[in-house]
Amino acid sequence: MTTTFYDEIGGEPTITTIVHRFYAGVADDPLLRPMYPEEDLGPAEERFRLFLVQYWGGPTTYSQERGHPRLRMRHAPFTVTPAAAERWLVHFRAGLDEAALTPEQDQRFWEYVTHAAQFMVNTLDD
């Protein structure tokens, strides 16, 4: 039996902690909040949680419900600047800090989200 990174970090409860803390920061962020048109951030939080669960080796509910992630396409309607990516990382860092992963787990997760944030940038002008 293979242990996934999802299992190693504590599964759904850990990812839920990270994502919930992330969205608590986004809710009050003047640069990022306008990128979430829904009045309630709950649906966005759930989609992101399901995506990370699947990405790290947990259940594939995200793809079953939404199909292929197509991250750049899904973010294309929004102006994602380098400044927005940095703000995104600030809030994600808070989520990782709250999860209190081991240094190795934290580094692996952080490397992924740092790359993902840079990959989502679609506008260089702030």
N, C-alpha and C positions, 0 to 999 in steps of 0.2 A: 504494500500500500504506500502510495506516494503522499507525502505531506506537502501541501501547497504553502506559499507565502501567506495566503489568506488564513489558513489553519495556524500557521506559526505565530501570527500576530494576535490571534484571539478571535478571528472570524468576524461575524457581523457586529457584535457589540463594539469592537474596536473601531471598525469603519464607521459605524453610526456615530460614535463619539467624535471622530475626526471631522466628519461631514457636518454634524450639528454645530460644532464650534466654528467651523469655516463659515457657515451661513449666518451665524450670529454676528460675525464681523461684516459680512457682505451687507446685511440688513441696514447698517448705519454708514456704509461707505459711499460718499457722494460720487465717486468715479464709477464704481461697479454696480451700485443698486439700479441705475437706469437700464442696465443690460438685462435686467430681469423684469419683463413687462407684467408678469402676473402680480397682482396685489399681494397674494400670499406666496411666500417663498417655499412653502411646503412641497408643492409638486416638483420644483427644481431640485430641492434637497433630496427628495426621494429618487429622482432620476440619477443624480450624481452618486448617491449611495449605491444604487443598484449597479451602476457602471463600475464603480471601484470594486464592489464585491466580485463581479464577474471578471474584471481585469486581473485581480490578484488570485483567482483560482476558485472562487466560490460558485454558488449557483448561477446559472445563465439566464436568470429572470429578465435581465435587461434586454438581451437579444430576443428573447421570446416575446416580450411586450413591444419593443421598439425597433427591432431589426438590427442591422449592422450599425455600430456607433457613429460612423461617418462624422467624426468630431469637427474637422475643419468645415465641412458643409453645414453642420448644425450651428456653428458659430459665425458663419459668413455674414449673416444679416447685421451683426454687431461690429462696431468699430473697436477692435482689440489692439490697443497701442502698447508699446513697451511699458509705459507707465501703468496701464491697466494690468498687464501681466505681473508687474512688480507688486501691485496692491493685492492681486489674487494670491501671490505667494506669501504675502504678509499674513493673510487670513488662514492660508493652509498651514503655515508654520505654527500658528496658534493651535490649530487642530492637532497637529502632530505632537506638539508639546503637551497638550492635555492628555493624549493617549499614552504618553510615557513608554514608548517602545524602547527596546534595547538600542544602543548606539548603532549597531549594524543594521537593524530593521529600519530605524529612523533614516539612516543614510540611504538605504535602498529606495525607500518611499520618496524621500526628498529628491533624489536624483531623477526619479520618474516624473514627479510633478514639476520640477524645474524645467526639464526638457519639454513637457507638455505645455507649460505656460509659454515658453518661447515659440513652440510650434503653432500656437493659436494666434500669435500676432499677425494681423493682416493689414495694419496701417502703421506706417512709421512716423507720421506726424502726430504730435500730441495735441 
